[in-house]
Amino acid sequence: MPRDKDYMEGLTKMVRIEIDLPNELRDDLQTVAGSLGIPTLSEAALIALADWTARRKAEIDDKNPSQRYFVNEALDELIGKQSKK
C-alpha cells in the first residue's frame, strides 16, 4: 500500500475501545495533537496507541527474535503519515 493512502481504507474490522483518561493526560494529548496538526483527540489516541504497541513489540523482538511480531501495515502507514506532517 502506498504511504499516502488513508490508513482506514481496506481495514475489514475495527474494535471500539472506550477509555477514561485522567484530565492531565487528556490535556497533554490534546496539546501534542494540536502541535502536530492532528485534528481530533481520538486520532491522536489511535496514533499514540499504535506507537506504544510498535515500541513494546520492538522490545519483545529484541528480547526474543524467534517471537517477532510485525506491526499491522495499516498502523505502520498511520505512523508514517503523521511523521510526514
N, C-alpha and C positions, 0 to 999 in steps of 0.2 A: 504494500500500500504506500502511495506517495506520502511524504511528510506533511503536505499541505491539506490533506484530506481531513474532513471532520472526524474527530475521534469517536463520535457516537454512531457514525454510519457503519452499517454492516454488523453491528452487535445484535445478537439474537435475543439475549436475555439480560435484564438488569435486575439487580436486587435493591430494594428500597431499604435503607437503614436510617433510622431516626436517632439522633443523639442530642443530649442536653449538654451544652458547652457552658463552662463557667464564664461569667461575663468578661473577665480579663482575657481569657483565651479567645473568645469571640471577637473582642475589640482588637486584639493583636492580629488575628487572622484577617479581619476587615482592613486594618491598616496596611498589612502586607499586600493584600489583594489590590487595594486601591493604588498602591505604589507601583505594582506590576501591571496595572491595566486589566486585571481580571474583573469582569463585570459583576459577578454575583458571589455571595458568600458560599453558596452551595458548590459552585465550580471551584472556588479556592479550596474548599474542604476536600473535594474529589482529587484535586491535584496534590494536596498535602498527603492524603491517604495513599495515593499511587507512589509518591516519592518515598514515604515511610516504608511502604511494602518493598519497593525496589532496594532500599538500603538494607533492610533486615534480611532479605533474600540474599543479597551480596555477602552479608556477614555469614550466613549459613553456608554459602558456596565456599567461602574462604576456610571455614572450619572443616567441611566435608565435601570435597569436589565431586564425590560419587553421588551426592544428593542434589545436583544442580537443578535449579528452578529458573525457567526463563519467564520474565515478566510478560504478561499478555501484550501482544503487539499494539493493541489499542491504548494501553497505558503508556507504552513507550512513545507513541505518537503524541499523546496528550502532553507528556513531559517535554518532548521536543518542540511542540507547538508553543508552549509557554516560555521556553528558554529563548525562542527567537524574538520575543517581544521586547 
